[in-house]
Amino acid sequence: MAVKALRLHREKLGKIKHSSLWQEHDLVFPTRRGMAASLQGFVSGMVNVLTAGVVSPLVWHSPKSLAVGMLVMMLLGFGCWTLYLRTTQVKRGDLPPALPDD
């Protein structure tokens, strides 16, 4: 049973070419794909540093405050995602030629 589930999981993963985030990078930064990925990694790392260094010490004194802190972070993330979806429209018509696969 477990082998069958793993095989099904692997087949589904094989059908996924790129995540939507990488497709956005290809549309917006087709010639600077590595730079965009590097900047994304840097920003993600800095958010993790700020969360671990600033937010965690403020809320770790009780389980209730940890739960409230998680809820606030989740709502903040959802709000940023919603704002992004409402304000960003990627042009999908006049794209430069695709880069060759190596």
VENVENPE-V131255 format. One record per backbone hydrogen bond with DSSP energy under -1.0 kcal/mol. NH is the residue of the N-H (numbers start at 0). CO is the residue of the C=O. Records with the same first field share a line. If there is no record, write none. Layout:
BEGIN
NH: CO  CO
END
This chain:
BEGIN
4: 0
5: 1
6: 2
7: 3
8: 4
9: 5
10: 6
11: 7
12: 8
13: 9
22: 18
23: 19
24: 20
25: 21
26: 22
27: 23
28: 24
35: 31
36: 32
37: 33
38: 34
39: 35
40: 36
41: 37
42: 38
43: 39
44: 40
45: 41
46: 42
47: 43
48: 44
49: 45
50: 46
51: 47
52: 48
53: 49
54: 49
55: 50
58: 54
59: 55
65: 61
66: 62
67: 63
68: 64
69: 65
70: 66
71: 67
72: 68
73: 69
74: 70
75: 71
76: 72
77: 73
78: 74
79: 75
80: 76
81: 77
82: 78
83: 79
84: 80
85: 81
86: 82
87: 83
94: 92
END
